[in-house]
Amino acid sequence: MANSTPAGIIVEYDNSGGTLVDISQYVLTINDVDVENVLEETHSFGDSWEESLPVGIGRMGVVELGGLYDDTASTGPNALFFNRVPENPATAGIPRTLKITWRSGKATVVETHLISYRRSADRNGLTKYTVRLQPTGAVTDV
């Protein structure tokens, strides 16, 4: 069994030109990679327990990346995420690829839309960023 370690993870994000950019050095946290079935409640009157059935659709939960804010790097988080709100669906709303490669070499790949980009200053610490990405379409594990 190959356990993944932080040193073995590579995070890449599409720079809008279709090229994946390695942003691993800017990422300190990644929330769960959460893939789930969409279910519909099917219990009827008189049932004492909830029942559900899958509707045949899957989804991936929101991905949140966080790390140290850097506005000088041309390929860092600020360059990739700032000035993208609001996005016009007809022109700029094309999804961008997020790829997380695990230590084993397996990678989770999904198209995403930007939900939000936040910068947080701290009087007692370094400025950090948080970006929230909404996956859209199929998630592949390559």
Backbone hydrogen bonds, N-H to C=O, Kabsch-Sander energy under -0.5 kcal/mol:
donor,donor_aa,acceptor,acceptor_aa,energy
3,N,1,M,-0.8
8,G,5,T,-1.4
9,I,6,P,-1.2
10,I,101,T,-2.3
12,E,10,I,-0.5
12,E,99,K,-3.0
13,Y,21,V,-2.0
14,D,97,T,-2.1
15,N,19,T,-2.1
21,V,13,Y,-2.5
23,I,11,V,-2.7
23,I,21,V,-0.7
24,S,11,V,-0.7
26,Y,23,I,-2.2
27,V,23,I,-0.5
27,V,24,S,-1.5
28,L,26,Y,-0.6
28,L,66,G,-3.5
29,T,66,G,-2.2
31,N,64,E,-1.9
34,D,32,D,-1.1
35,V,33,V,-0.7
36,E,59,R,-3.1
38,V,57,I,-2.8
39,L,37,N,-0.5
40,E,53,L,-2.7
42,T,51,E,-3.0
43,H,51,E,-1.0
47,D,44,S,-2.0
53,L,40,E,-2.1
55,V,38,V,-2.3
59,R,36,E,-2.4
61,G,34,D,-3.0
63,V,133,L,-2.7
65,L,63,V,-0.5
65,L,131,V,-2.2
66,G,29,T,-2.0
67,G,129,Y,-1.9
69,Y,127,T,-2.4
76,G,73,A,-0.6
78,N,70,D,-0.8
80,L,76,G,-1.7
81,F,77,P,-2.6
82,F,78,N,-1.9
84,R,81,F,-0.7
91,T,88,N,-0.9
92,A,88,N,-2.0
93,G,88,N,-1.7
96,R,112,T,-2.6
98,L,110,V,-2.9
99,K,12,E,-2.6
100,I,108,T,-2.6
101,T,10,I,-3.1
101,T,99,K,-0.6
102,W,100,I,-0.6
102,W,106,K,-3.2
105,G,102,W,-2.4
108,T,100,I,-2.7
109,V,107,A,-0.6
109,V,140,T,-2.7
110,V,98,L,-2.2
111,E,136,T,-0.6
112,T,96,R,-2.4
113,H,134,Q,-1.9
115,I,132,R,-3.0
116,S,132,R,-1.3
118,R,130,T,-3.3
120,S,128,K,-3.1
121,A,119,R,-0.5
122,D,125,G,-0.5
125,G,122,D,-1.6
128,K,120,S,-2.3
129,Y,67,G,-2.6
130,T,118,R,-2.4
131,V,65,L,-2.7
132,R,116,S,-2.6
133,L,63,V,-3.1
134,Q,113,H,-3.2
136,T,111,E,-2.6
140,T,109,V,-2.6
142,V,107,A,-2.4
142,V,140,T,-0.6
